[in-house]
Amino acid sequence: MPDGSGYQGIIQTRFYDSSGILKFSFNGNLFYPEFSFDGIFPEVNLLKFFTAVNDQVIVSGIVKSQVEGKVSPGSFQLSLRIESVPARGVKQTLNFGAVKALTALGGGGTIRAITKSDFHYRKLAGRLTLADGYLTIEGLAGRHGHYQYFLQSSPWGQGINVFVDPEMNTIRLEYLLSRLQTAFSRSGKVDLR
């Protein structure tokens, strides 16, 4: 709907089993257009999302997701905040492909398969911010000394903890994608297209 010099609106939509609301606005300036949006999806099904994106890198569970962004000439910003929501009958797990992706994300060395079973997690919470070609990762699942938890291991079964160093948590997006592709091309098992 028009709002003086610009436009704003609300869209109700679904995203991998979650009903969500997206609010958007456009400043109406044709010489310096600016588009912004924010939304919330309270129960995104990670298994369905990851299976649709790449069936070899799998994370299962339910997450509450909040997204916001702004686009203007020469600038693009996107922020995604996620937090796991335990749900009856839904496992919170990662397969080995997801563990490899997380290791590459953190700059860790090459790892080989330890087991074919899944890795369980207790809590997944973080914020990913993409701004002008750089990705910043924050862990919001707790703290361990100086480090932030992005993923906390389950106390039972095979698990994994993922930490973020808040002083070294930004990477150029093209470098990250190259790092991920290199990590997976060594095994030839996971394709990141």
N, C-alpha and C positions, 0 to 999 in steps of 0.2 A: 504494500500500500504506500502511496506517496507520503512523504514526510517533509514538507517544506521544500528544501533543495535536493532531497535524496529519496531513497526508497528503502523500505525494510519489510521483513516478512518472517513467517514461521512455516516450516515444512515438517510434517509428521511423516516418518519413514521407518523402515525396518532394516536392520543390519545384522545378519547372522543370528537370527532368533531374538534379537532385542528390538523392542519398539523404542524409537528415539525421537527427539525434537531438535531440529536445527533452526537457529535464528540467524538471519543474515541482514546485512545492510549495505547499501551502495550510496556513496556520497553525491552522485548525480553530476559531478564535475567532469565534463568531457575532455578538458585539458590536463587534469591530473586525477584520473579516476582511482577510487579506492574502494575495494570490496572487502568486507570482513564478515566472519561467521563464528558461531560457537554452538556446541551441541553436547548432548549427553545421551549415552546408550547404556542403560543400567545392567544389562545381562547379555553381553556378547559371548557367543559360543566359540571359544578358541579352536576347538577341534574342527568345526565346520569351516572357519576362516582359513586356518593353515592348510587344510586339505584342498581347498579351492585355490590357494595361492601356489603351494608347492607341496605335493603329497609325500615328500621325503624329509621335510623339516616340519615336525609335528609337535604342537603343544596342545594339551587338552585342559579344560577348566572353563570357568565362567569369570569374566572380568567386567567391572564397571569402567566405562570409558568416557572421558571428557575430551573434547577436541575444540580447538579454537585456532583461527588463522586470520591473516590479513595479506592482501595482495594489492600492490600499487606499482606504478612504473619503476622498474629497477629493483624492486624489493619483494621478497616472498618470505612469510613467516608462518610456521605451523607448529602447534604444540599439542601433544597427545599425552594425557595422563591416564594410567591404568592401575587398577587394584583388583586383585583376585577376590571373588565372592564364593566361599564354600557353598556347594549345593549338593543336596542329597542325591546319591547315585551318579555323581559326575566326578571322575578321577581328575586329580591335578598332577599331570605328568608331562615329561618331555621325552622325546625319543633321542637316539644318539645323534641324528642329524641336527637337532636343535641345540644339543650340547656343543657340537662342533661350531655351530654358528655363534653361540655365545662366547666360546673360547676365542674365535677369530675377532669378534667384536672387541674383546678386552685386550687383544694383542698377544694372547698366549700362544704357545708353540703348538705344533701339530700333535694331535692326540689320536690314538688308535682305539678301536672298539674294545671296551673292557668286557662288556656283556651285551646280550641282545635284549635284555629286559629294559623297561622304561625307568627313568629317574623321577622320583616323586618330589613334589615341593609342597611346603606349607603355606607360603605367602609369596605372591608376585606383586610388586608395586613399584611404579616408577614414572618418570616424565621424560619424554623424548621431544626435543625442541629442534626443529629444522629452521635455520635462518640464513638466508643468502648463501647457501651451499655448505653450511657447516651444521653438523649434528651434535647436540649436547645431550648427554644421558645423566639422569639423576636417579639414584636409588631411594625409594620411599618406604621400604619394607622394614626399616629399623637401622640401627647403627652397630658397628663393631669397631670400637676405637675411633680412628680417623676415617674409616671407610663407611660407605652407605651400602646397605643390602638392596639389591635389585630383586634378588630371588633368594628365599630362605628354604633350606632343605627340610623335608619332612623328617620327624624323629624316627620313623620306621621305614624299612625298605631301603633301596639304593637311592641316594639323593645327591644333590649338588647345591652349593651356595655360590651366588654370583655377587661380587662386590664391585662398587664404583669408587674410584678415588676422586673426590670432588675437586681436586686441583688439576686433574688430568682427564677430564670427562668430555672434551670436545674434539671432534675429528672432522676433517673435510669429507663430505659425503662420497665423492668419487674415489677417494683413497680407501674408505671403508668398503665400498662395493668391490674394489680391486682385491682387498685383503680377503673378503669373504669368498670371492671366486677362486683365488689361489688356494685357500684352505680346502675347498671342496674338490678342486681339479686334481689334487694329489691322490684322492681316493677314487675319483671317477664315479662316485655314487650319487652325488647330490648336484643338481643343476639349478642355478639361481636365476634362470630366465624369468 
